[in-house]
Amino acid sequence: MNDAPSTPVTLTASEDLTAYRFVKIGSSAQTVDAIDAVTDLALGVVVDDVDFSEATAASVWLLNRGGILPVEAAAAISLGANIAPSANGRAQTAVSTQYTRGIALEAASGAGHVIDMLVEIRETVIA
């Protein structure tokens, strides 16, 4: 599928970032950081790898724009599962302490598999 939303925005990375992983708002204006806890609130998904030692520009698909985004799985994910970020920014099946960020449009067989996610932001924690 990989019918990604139109245009990503360019923000400043404050560290190395990996393509197809979730990012959060950074500590300074217009910056993004890698997700490092399952309770982090994801802002978007990184389009390309960012090597902070060489460049700081990060192209990010913002979740609030909706659409279908490619995300990297942290483990196996079932078709139709609610998705939220893992502690390393990969997609995982959402757990009770997380805000759901989308629905898996295909299954992931394991870690590293890139799948399509329909963006569906829920601002309540899964019960």
C-alpha positions in Angstrom: 0.0 0.0 0.0 2.4 2.7 1.2 0.2 5.6 0.3 1.9 8.1 2.5 0.4 11.5 3.3 1.3 14.3 1.0 4.2 16.4 2.3 6.3 15.8 5.4 7.4 18.8 7.4 11.1 19.5 8.1 12.0 19.8 11.7 15.4 19.8 13.6 16.6 16.5 14.9 18.3 16.6 18.3 19.8 13.1 17.9 20.1 10.3 15.4 16.8 9.2 14.0 15.7 6.1 12.1 13.3 6.0 9.2 9.8 4.7 9.8 10.0 5.2 13.6 7.9 7.4 15.8 9.3 10.7 17.1 8.2 13.1 19.9 8.4 16.8 20.4 11.9 17.9 21.4 13.0 20.2 24.2 13.4 23.2 21.9 11.0 24.8 19.4 10.8 23.0 16.0 12.8 20.0 17.2 12.1 16.3 17.4 13.6 13.5 19.6 13.5 9.7 19.3 10.8 8.0 21.3 12.5 6.4 24.4 9.6 5.2 26.5 6.2 3.5 25.7 4.5 6.4 27.5 6.0 9.1 25.2 3.4 10.9 23.1 4.3 10.5 19.4 4.1 13.5 17.1 5.0 11.8 13.8 7.0 9.3 11.9 10.5 9.9 10.4 10.7 9.7 6.6 14.5 9.0 6.3 17.4 8.2 8.6 19.1 11.2 10.2 22.7 11.0 11.1 23.0 13.8 13.6 26.8 14.1 13.1 26.2 15.0 9.5 22.9 16.9 9.4 20.0 17.9 11.6 17.1 18.3 9.2 14.5 15.6 9.8 11.5 15.0 7.4 8.6 14.0 9.5 5.0 12.9 8.6 2.8 14.5 11.2 0.2 12.2 12.7 -2.4 14.9 12.9 -2.5 15.0 9.1 -3.9 11.5 8.9 -3.4 9.0 6.1 -1.4 5.8 5.7 2.1 5.7 7.0 4.9 3.1 6.8 6.1 2.1 10.3 8.8 -0.3 11.5 7.5 -3.1 13.7 9.1 -3.9 17.1 7.7 -7.4 17.1 4.9 -9.4 15.4 1.7 -7.3 14.9 -1.6 -8.7 13.8 -3.7 -7.2 11.0 -6.1 -4.7 12.5 -4.2 -4.3 15.8 -4.1 -0.9 17.6 -0.6 0.5 17.2 1.5 2.7 19.6 5.2 3.3 19.8 7.6 0.9 21.6 10.4 2.1 23.8 12.6 2.5 20.8 10.1 4.2 18.5 9.1 1.2 16.6 5.4 0.2 16.2 4.0 -2.3 18.6 0.6 -3.6 19.5 -0.7 -0.9 22.0 -0.8 -1.8 25.7 -2.9 -0.4 28.5 -0.5 2.5 29.3 -0.4 3.9 25.8 -2.1 6.3 23.4 -3.0 4.5 20.2 -1.6 6.2 17.1 -3.1 3.9 14.3 -4.4 0.6 13.1 -2.2 -2.0 11.3 -3.3 -2.4 7.7 -1.2 -5.5 7.4 0.5 -8.0 9.7 4.1 -7.8 10.7 5.9 -11.1 11.1 8.5 -9.7 13.5 10.9 -6.9 14.4 12.1 -4.8 11.6 9.2 -5.5 9.2 7.8 -2.3 7.7 4.0 -2.2 7.5 1.3 0.3 6.6 -0.6 1.9 9.5 -3.8 3.9 9.1 -3.3 6.9 11.4 -6.0 7.0 14.0 -5.1 9.2 17.0 -6.8 8.3 20.3 -6.1 10.7 23.1 -7.3 8.3 25.8 -5.2 5.5 27.1 -6.4 2.0 26.2 -8.4 0.4 29.0 
